[in-house]
Amino acid sequence: MQEGELFFGLNGPLDAVPGDGQCRAANFAGLQDYANAQGRDARRILERHGIEPRVIGDPESHVPCQSIADTFEYCSTLFDDPLFGLHLGNMQDQDVFGCVTALCRAAPTMRDAVECVVDYLPVVHSPEASVELVEGPHVAELRWGANIDLGVNDQAHLQAMMLNLKLLRMIGGPGFDPSYVNLSVETRARDMEEIEQIAACRVHARANINAIGFPAQALDRPIASANRLLFRLLGGYLARLKQANSATIVARAGSYIRGALPTGSCSIERCAQKLGFSVRTLQGRLAAHGVKFSDLVEGERERLARIYLQTPSMSLEEVAERLGYGEQTSFGRAFKRWTGVTPQRFRTAH
């Protein structure tokens, strides 16, 4: 090989990732067996909710998150099973999360594995998945939720609880025991004993957030199945995939901002409407890529200001107006905050 030549390369993603409002069909794993045991046909259940029956054998296909939530709630009623999501999740295993699970197995420590879940589950499983690691001095929490409003979604949260517990126990190894689970679901008091029995830890229902708590010191545990080569290869691929997806949503928001600044009506509400999201969804998408809408606005204003100020024909008042400032003084204060100099001094120096 010539110097600088790569040993290998990928021209693009190996498979399509879920789009807006979508999730991998792997969530339906085990549904056919569950339905058969109840004398029902899972394919008819899926068709009722506008889902192609073929997804039962194609976990990598993508279906609307709303359809999954609605199907699970319907199954709870159809099978007279208020804990349907819990029972389905108990039949499944952590490999529902696909290559993210494989990456977790290869991670060197539990912390590395959990951070991979936070970083990449929204990329390869569903962009609507909100996952967060909150670490305190003694207790850490893996929190989860959805970036969009799915209405009644209790069964999906019960399923997620089981899958997340199985994933944490897999990477935590022997002796790892969660301290508790918080669930934002409406659960009957008489069902709590079964939930705790299956979860094998304390469970608190009707919580504000969904979370699994465990000793913070467990994050430093080495993982027995660690594989440095696989971790670097798969992790590097998913990092590139995340970056590619990040560029799309950030670029779309940035494009809106550039067009809206001169109108004086640049807002996250208008941006969300323009991109076809709710404000909460847009905030979640941007947060998943480490940015806030206000940061994008500030960054775009500073970038454009530097360009405009090097155009002699544009007055400072016109520059301020194009950047969406009602007053030139407001622009002047912002520019000095960004650069340490006034717009006039910057213009003179350039």
Secondary structure, 3 states (H helix, E strand, C coil): CCCCCCCCCCCCCCCCCCCCCEEEHHHHCCHHHHHHHCCCCHHHHHHHCCCCHHHHHCCCCEEEHHHHHHHHHHHHHHCCCCCHHHHHHHHCCHHHHCHHHHHHHHCCEHHHHHHHHHHHHHHHCCCCEEEEEEECCCEEEEEEEECCCCCCCHHHHHHHHHHHHHHHHHHHCCCCCCCEEECCCCCCHHHHHHHHHHHCCEEECCCCCEEEEEEHHHHHCECCCCCHHHHHHHHHHHHHHHHHHHHHHHHHHHHHHHHHHHHCCCCHHHHHHHHCCCHHHHHHHHHHCCCCHHHHHHHHHHHHHHHHHCCCCCCHHHHHHHCCCCCHHHHHHHHHHHHCCCHHHHHHHC
